[in-house]
Amino acid sequence: MSAAAPRTALIAVDVQGDFLPGGSLAVLDGLAVVESLLRAAAGVDMVVATRDWHPPDHVSFAARGGPWPVHCVAGTAGAALHPEIDRVAGVVVSKGSNPDVEAYSGFDGAPLAALLRGAGVQRLLVGGLATDYCVRATVLHALSERFAVTVLCDAVRAVDVRSGDGDRALQQMREAGALLTGT
C-alpha cells in the first residue's frame, strides 16, 4: 500500500425495519439516526452497513430463552435496511445468522476487520441502533482491533431496557478509547 492518507469508514449499525417505528423491537426515536448517518456518509471514504440476519429460531429470541422478541429474520421486511442506508452502503455485513450464537458486534463472525484494513481504513465513524447493544459491541470490538473510533452521538439511539443504559454504554465506549462527538 502506498503512503496515502488513512481512510475513514462509516459503520451504520443495524438500521433495520424491526428496530425502526412499527418494528417488532422498535427503538424509541430510531428513525432520527438516518439523517445524521447520511450526513456522515457524505464525508467518508467507505460506508458499511451491518445488519442482524437471524434464522427464525435464533438463540436471542424469547422462545429459545433469549431476551428479545423475534426480530430481523433473514429475508423479511423487518430485516431490511432502511432504504436510504441501503442506498449509501457500499458493503453490507450480516451477523447473527448462526441460530445458536448471539452476535451483537458487526465484527462477530464476519471478516469486517480484514475488509476495512484491506481498504486502507484506519478510522471509523460509528452510529446506528442500538447504542446499548450492537453499537456498543461494535465500537468495543473495533477498538480491540486497533481502529480509531468516533461515536456519532446524534446518530445513535438506545433501547434503554433499564433507564440510562444508553448513557452508560456511551460512557463505557469513551472509557475504552472512543471519541464521542456529533456529525
N, C-alpha and C positions, 0 to 999 in steps of 0.2 A: 504494500500500500504506500502511496506517496505521502508527502508531508502535508497533505490537505488539512484544512481546519477540521476539528472534530465535528461530527454531525450530531444533530438533535432529532429525537423522535418523540412524537406524542403517543402515549398509550391511552386510548379511550376504553375504559374498563366497563364491560357488561351493560352497555346502554341498549337494553333489550326490552321487548314488549312486556314481558312479565314483571319487570322492575319499574315500568312506567305506569301512569294513571290507567286504571282499568285492568291491570295485570294481576296475576294471582299472588304476587309478592311485591306489590307496588310500594316504591319508596316515596315518602312524602316530598312533594315538590321535585320529583326526579326529572321531570321534563326540563327543568331550568338548567340542567347541566349542558344541554345540547348547544345552546348559543355560545356559551363560554368555550366549549370544546372546538366548535367551528372557528371561533376567533383564533384559538391557539393553533389549530391546524394550518392556518394560513401562513404561519411563520416558522414552520419546521421543515426538515428535510424528508421526513417519513412519518406516516400515520399508521399505527397498528391498532386494530380493534380486537379486544378479547371478548369471548362470549362463553357463557355456560352452555353446554351442548349435551344435556343429560339423556340417558336412556329412561324409559318410563318407570323403571324400578330402582332408581338411584338411591344410594345409601343415605343421602341427606333428606329424603322425603319422610314425612311423619309416618307413613305406612310401614316404613322399614326402621322406625325408631329414631329417625333424624329430627332435627328441629324445624324443618321448613315444609310448607305445603308444596305440592307438585308445581314445578316451575321450569321454564326453559327446556322443555323436552325437544330433543333434536327434530328439526323439520317442521315444528309447529309455529304458528304466528307468535306465540309467546317467546320463542327462542330467537326470532328475527331481530336483527339490529335495527335501531331507529334508521329510517331511510337516509337521512342526512349524514349520519355517522357512516353508514354503509357506503355512501357515495364518496366520501373523502378518504376512507381507509384503503391503503394500498395493500395491506396484509390483514387477514383475519385469522386469529389464533383461537382454536376451540379447546376447552378444558372441561373436566368433569364427565368425560364420556365413558369411563370405566364404572360400571354400576356399583362396585364395591369400594371405591376410593373417592374421598372428598378432595376437591381441588379448588381452593379459593384464589390462589395466585395465578396470574396469567403465564407464569413460568412453569407451573406444575404440569408435568407430563408433556410439555411442549418444548420445541427447540428454540424458544424465543431468544434466549441469551446469545446463542450461536448466530441466529438470524441477524440480530442487532449488531453484533460485533462484525459479522461479515459485510454489513453495510457501512461500517466505519462509525457507527453510533457510539458515543460515549456519554451523552447527556439525554436524560429522559424528562419529559413533562408528563405528569400523570393526573388524570381526572376520571370521573365516571361514578358508577354505582356498585356497591355502597361503601361509603367511607370506612365504616367499622368492620367490614368483612373483606370483600375482594379487592378494594382499593388498598386497604391497609396491607393485606398479604402480598399484593403485587409490589408495592413500594418496598416493603421489608426484604422481599426476595431480590428485587433489583439492587438494593443497597448491598446485600450479601454477595451479589455478582460484581460489585465494584463499579456500578454505574453511578454517575452524579444524578441525583433525583430531585426534582422540584414538584411538589404537590400543588395543583391549582385549586385553591380553596373555594373559589367561586364556581368551580366545575365539579364539585363533589357534593353528595347528599348522603345522609346516614339512615340506616334502618332504625337505630336507636331503640332496640329491644328494651334496654334499660336506659332511662333518661341520661343523656350525657355520654353515651357510648361513642358517638361520632367525635366529640371533643377529646375524649380520652385517646381515641385512635390517632387523631392528629398530633396530640402531644407525644405519643409513642413513636410516631414516624419522625417527628422533629428530633427527639432524643436519640434516635438511631442514626441521624445524619441527614435527613431530608430537609430541603429548604421549603418553607411554606410561603406561598405568595398568591396573587391573583393573576388573571390572564392579561 
